[in-house]
Amino acid sequence: MDTKLLLIETATTLFQQKGYKTEGLNEILKACNVTKETLYHHFPNGKDEHLITCLHA
């Protein structure tokens, strides 16, 4: 699976389960088994950009 798609799908599930404010980036990274650098490569503006992408997916 494409790493960006994995980040989107995993975050979407976790945001739905725990809520955006409760879910931390470290939990998403752990679930995807990727580094912060990988996340910021795909989402340079961080968690807010990641959420917006999840909502549009």
OpenMM code with the backbone's topology and positions (N, CA, C; nanometers):
from openmm import Vec3, app, unit

residues = "MET ASP THR LYS LEU LEU LEU ILE GLU THR ALA THR THR LEU PHE GLN GLN LYS GLY TYR LYS THR GLU GLY LEU ASN GLU ILE LEU LYS ALA CYS ASN VAL THR LYS GLU THR LEU TYR HIS HIS PHE PRO ASN GLY LYS ASP GLU HIS LEU ILE THR CYS LEU HIS ALA".split()
positions = [
    Vec3(0.0842, -0.1184, 0.0000),
    Vec3(0.0000, 0.0000, 0.0000),
    Vec3(0.0885, 0.1244, 0.0000),
    Vec3(0.0452, 0.2241, -0.0700),
    Vec3(0.1125, 0.3537, -0.0737),
    Vec3(0.1160, 0.4134, 0.0666),
    Vec3(0.2309, 0.4687, 0.1062),
    Vec3(0.2478, 0.5227, 0.2413),
    Vec3(0.1506, 0.6359, 0.2706),
    Vec3(0.1311, 0.7260, 0.1760),
    Vec3(0.0385, 0.8373, 0.1985),
    Vec3(-0.1030, 0.7851, 0.2193),
    Vec3(-0.1438, 0.6907, 0.1391),
    Vec3(-0.2771, 0.6316, 0.1527),
    Vec3(-0.2903, 0.5604, 0.2881),
    Vec3(-0.1856, 0.4908, 0.3303),
    Vec3(-0.1858, 0.4256, 0.4611),
    Vec3(-0.2038, 0.5279, 0.5723),
    Vec3(-0.1322, 0.6388, 0.5640),
    Vec3(-0.1453, 0.7448, 0.6639),
    Vec3(-0.2871, 0.8021, 0.6666),
    Vec3(-0.3450, 0.8208, 0.5502),
    Vec3(-0.4806, 0.8760, 0.5412),
    Vec3(-0.5829, 0.7784, 0.5985),
    Vec3(-0.5768, 0.6542, 0.5562),
    Vec3(-0.6755, 0.5557, 0.6014),
    Vec3(-0.6638, 0.5285, 0.7512),
    Vec3(-0.5422, 0.5174, 0.7997),
    Vec3(-0.5209, 0.4911, 0.9415),
    Vec3(-0.5674, 0.6086, 1.0262),
    Vec3(-0.5287, 0.7285, 0.9863),
    Vec3(-0.5686, 0.8481, 1.0615),
    Vec3(-0.7201, 0.8662, 1.0592),
    Vec3(-0.7819, 0.8413, 0.9472),
    Vec3(-0.9274, 0.8544, 0.9382),
    Vec3(-0.9949, 0.7622, 1.0394),
    Vec3(-0.9504, 0.6389, 1.0447),
    Vec3(-1.0067, 0.5433, 1.1402),
    Vec3(-0.9832, 0.5886, 1.2839),
    Vec3(-0.8608, 0.6295, 1.3148),
    Vec3(-0.8291, 0.6709, 1.4509),
    Vec3(-0.9016, 0.7993, 1.4895),
    Vec3(-0.9136, 0.8941, 1.3966),
    Vec3(-0.9873, 1.0172, 1.4245),
    Vec3(-1.1341, 0.9853, 1.4539),
    Vec3(-1.1910, 0.8896, 1.3805),
    Vec3(-1.3304, 0.8517, 1.4024),
    Vec3(-1.3480, 0.7834, 1.5373),
    Vec3(-1.2511, 0.7020, 1.5764),
    Vec3(-1.2607, 0.6283, 1.7015),
    Vec3(-1.2362, 0.7153, 1.8238),
    Vec3(-1.1339, 0.7996, 1.8171),
    Vec3(-1.0902, 0.8739, 1.9356),
    Vec3(-1.1167, 1.0233, 1.9294),
    Vec3(-1.1403, 1.0744, 1.8096),
    Vec3(-1.1579, 1.2178, 1.7920),
    Vec3(-1.0265, 1.2842, 1.7538),
    Vec3(-1.0387, 1.3922, 1.6798),
    Vec3(-0.9216, 1.4619, 1.6286),
    Vec3(-0.8339, 1.5168, 1.7399),
    Vec3(-0.8950, 1.5785, 1.8400),
    Vec3(-0.8172, 1.6407, 1.9474),
    Vec3(-0.7488, 1.5379, 2.0362),
    Vec3(-0.8103, 1.4234, 2.0522),
    Vec3(-0.7553, 1.3196, 2.1391),
    Vec3(-0.6444, 1.2400, 2.0717),
    Vec3(-0.6571, 1.2184, 1.9432),
    Vec3(-0.5617, 1.1357, 1.8699),
    Vec3(-0.4325, 1.2131, 1.8439),
    Vec3(-0.3216, 1.1581, 1.8866),
    Vec3(-0.1925, 1.2230, 1.8666),
    Vec3(-0.1200, 1.1692, 1.7450),
    Vec3(-0.0287, 1.2502, 1.6944),
    Vec3(0.0495, 1.2071, 1.5781),
    Vec3(0.1311, 1.0827, 1.6086),
    Vec3(0.1847, 1.0733, 1.7291),
    Vec3(0.2674, 0.9576, 1.7628),
    Vec3(0.1890, 0.8275, 1.7537),
    Vec3(0.0614, 0.8302, 1.7893),
    Vec3(-0.0210, 0.7092, 1.7775),
    Vec3(-0.0440, 0.6722, 1.6313),
    Vec3(-0.0640, 0.7720, 1.5481),
    Vec3(-0.0812, 0.7475, 1.4040),
    Vec3(0.0475, 0.6907, 1.3459),
    Vec3(0.1594, 0.7513, 1.3818),
    Vec3(0.2885, 0.7046, 1.3319),
    Vec3(0.3154, 0.5604, 1.3739),
    Vec3(0.2839, 0.5291, 1.4987),
    Vec3(0.3048, 0.3933, 1.5493),
    Vec3(0.2162, 0.2938, 1.4750),
    Vec3(0.0908, 0.3294, 1.4536),
    Vec3(-0.0021, 0.2408, 1.3837),
    Vec3(0.0418, 0.2152, 1.2397),
    Vec3(0.1054, 0.3157, 1.1782),
    Vec3(0.1508, 0.3037, 1.0392),
    Vec3(0.2943, 0.2533, 1.0284),
    Vec3(0.3640, 0.2529, 1.1426),
    Vec3(0.5045, 0.2131, 1.1461),
    Vec3(0.5896, 0.3006, 1.0533),
    Vec3(0.5695, 0.4336, 1.0655),
    Vec3(0.6489, 0.5302, 0.9882),
    Vec3(0.7050, 0.6361, 1.0831),
    Vec3(0.7991, 0.7139, 1.0326),
    Vec3(0.8626, 0.8189, 1.1118),
    Vec3(0.7896, 0.9521, 1.0941),
    Vec3(0.8201, 1.0468, 1.1837),
    Vec3(0.7642, 1.1817, 1.1700),
    Vec3(0.8075, 1.2446, 1.0386),
    Vec3(0.9297, 1.2172, 0.9988),
    Vec3(0.9803, 1.2723, 0.8726),
    Vec3(0.8946, 1.2264, 0.7552),
    Vec3(0.8510, 1.1018, 0.7586),
    Vec3(0.7656, 1.0493, 0.6521),
    Vec3(0.6312, 1.1208, 0.6506),
    Vec3(0.5725, 1.1392, 0.7685),
    Vec3(0.4448, 1.2092, 0.7764),
    Vec3(0.4584, 1.3517, 0.7233),
    Vec3(0.5620, 1.4223, 0.7667),
    Vec3(0.5793, 1.5611, 0.7236),
    Vec3(0.6211, 1.5719, 0.5771),
    Vec3(0.6744, 1.4651, 0.5213),
    Vec3(0.7022, 1.4633, 0.3773),
    Vec3(0.5702, 1.4699, 0.2998),
    Vec3(0.4725, 1.3932, 0.3469),
    Vec3(0.3424, 1.3881, 0.2791),
    Vec3(0.2487, 1.5011, 0.3216),
    Vec3(0.2644, 1.5482, 0.4457),
    Vec3(0.1779, 1.6529, 0.5006),
    Vec3(0.2650, 1.7589, 0.5686),
    Vec3(0.3277, 1.8469, 0.4897),
    Vec3(0.4228, 1.9453, 0.5436),
    Vec3(0.3649, 2.0361, 0.6520),
    Vec3(0.2337, 2.0585, 0.6501),
    Vec3(0.1722, 2.1455, 0.7502),
    Vec3(0.1197, 2.0688, 0.8707),
    Vec3(0.1514, 1.9407, 0.8804),
    Vec3(0.1222, 1.8630, 0.9990),
    Vec3(-0.0187, 1.8088, 1.0098),
    Vec3(-0.0623, 1.7968, 1.1336),
    Vec3(-0.1877, 1.7287, 1.1669),
    Vec3(-0.3097, 1.7947, 1.1046),
    Vec3(-0.3129, 1.9265, 1.0989),
    Vec3(-0.4281, 1.9954, 1.0384),
    Vec3(-0.4425, 1.9606, 0.8908),
    Vec3(-0.3321, 1.9636, 0.8186),
    Vec3(-0.3352, 1.9270, 0.6763),
    Vec3(-0.3748, 1.7808, 0.6599),
    Vec3(-0.3250, 1.6974, 0.7487),
    Vec3(-0.3574, 1.5545, 0.7454),
    Vec3(-0.5089, 1.5355, 0.7633),
    Vec3(-0.5676, 1.6039, 0.8604),
    Vec3(-0.7127, 1.5951, 0.8831),
    Vec3(-0.7905, 1.6398, 0.7596),
    Vec3(-0.7520, 1.7513, 0.7026),
    Vec3(-0.8233, 1.8026, 0.5846),
    Vec3(-0.8176, 1.7007, 0.4710),
    Vec3(-0.7030, 1.6386, 0.4525),
    Vec3(-0.6899, 1.5363, 0.3486),
    Vec3(-0.7789, 1.4162, 0.3801),
    Vec3(-0.7850, 1.3771, 0.5065),
    Vec3(-0.8707, 1.2662, 0.5473),
    Vec3(-1.0178, 1.2974, 0.5187),
    Vec3(-1.0580, 1.4190, 0.5452),
    Vec3(-1.1978, 1.4574, 0.5223),
    Vec3(-1.2350, 1.4580, 0.3750),
    Vec3(-1.1370, 1.4837, 0.2889),
    Vec3(-1.1621, 1.4865, 0.1442),
    Vec3(-1.1472, 1.3506, 0.0782),
    Vec3(-1.0952, 1.2547, 0.1528),
    Vec3(-1.0700, 1.1205, 0.0944),
    Vec3(-1.1975, 1.0395, 0.0867),
] * unit.nanometer
topology = app.Topology()
chain = topology.addChain("A")
for resn in residues:
    res = topology.addResidue(resn, chain)
    for name in ("N", "CA", "C"):
        topology.addAtom(name, app.Element.getBySymbol(name[0]), res)
